[in-house]
Amino acid sequence: MNAQPAATALQQREVRMAARALSRAGLAHAYGHCSLRLDADHFLVCAAKPMGLILPDDAGTVVPVRGELPEGVLGEVRIHQQIYQRRADIGAVIRSMPPQLMALSCAGLTPQPRHGMGTYFQPGIPLWDDVQLLRTDEQASALGELFGQGKALAMRGNGAIVAGDSLVEALTLTWYLEDAARIELALRSAGLEQGRPALDARTCEQRATRNGRIYERMWDYLTVGDPEAA
């Protein structure tokens, strides 16, 4: 394993800004965490406190992709390790608590691709069907396997995991995931979920564009007013 790198000031700032954005958007409360890959063997995770309470001088912790969690790092950061181990394309992981997704997951459901923002989660959003806290390497490994090659996973009554090639993408996709859950709940509440079929894979592939600063504009929207915003 390579020597542990030091996170730069810009990387620390980006993690703090993402953490606070999740809280301001109602996507996390007392629980949740986000991380940014530093290299093949290490990532930076936000300070172990409610993300909305992270201050501009709160440093995150560098964590090995393989091995024991450093002292003071939250136990479920094992999830981040397992995803980084399996997916060289992943540059950031977010563990959040989106309320509408949480409601769907309690019924054993995850959002279907029904509108534009729901098209970004091919080949689908699996459900981790276990309400227990995830505190062991064995649990985290099983969740990592279920996460597979997608970008999001719902945990039954326990929030979501979203991953992207950057924190900008992962933050945006966390917002998209909650919006997809909002649409799914609204249709089901009105008895309309069978009215039109979910979007097919080809339509999803065409619609899920990254062009036009799609992710960057959502990052700007979610981080406006942050104390460390440029």
Secondary structure as GFF3:
##gff-version 3
##sequence-region A 1 230
A	DSSP	alpha_helix	9	24	.	.	.	ID=ss1
A	DSSP	beta_strand	33	39	.	.	.	ID=ss2
A	DSSP	beta_strand	42	45	.	.	.	ID=ss3
A	DSSP	three_ten_helix	51	53	.	.	.	ID=ss4
A	DSSP	beta_strand	61	64	.	.	.	ID=ss5
A	DSSP	three_ten_helix	75	77	.	.	.	ID=ss6
A	DSSP	alpha_helix	78	86	.	.	.	ID=ss7
A	DSSP	beta_strand	92	96	.	.	.	ID=ss8
A	DSSP	alpha_helix	99	106	.	.	.	ID=ss9
A	DSSP	three_ten_helix	116	121	.	.	.	ID=ss10
A	DSSP	beta_strand	127	128	.	.	.	ID=ss11
A	DSSP	alpha_helix	137	147	.	.	.	ID=ss12
A	DSSP	beta_strand	152	155	.	.	.	ID=ss13
A	DSSP	beta_strand	159	164	.	.	.	ID=ss14
A	DSSP	alpha_helix	167	189	.	.	.	ID=ss15
A	DSSP	alpha_helix	201	207	.	.	.	ID=ss16
A	DSSP	alpha_helix	214	223	.	.	.	ID=ss17
###
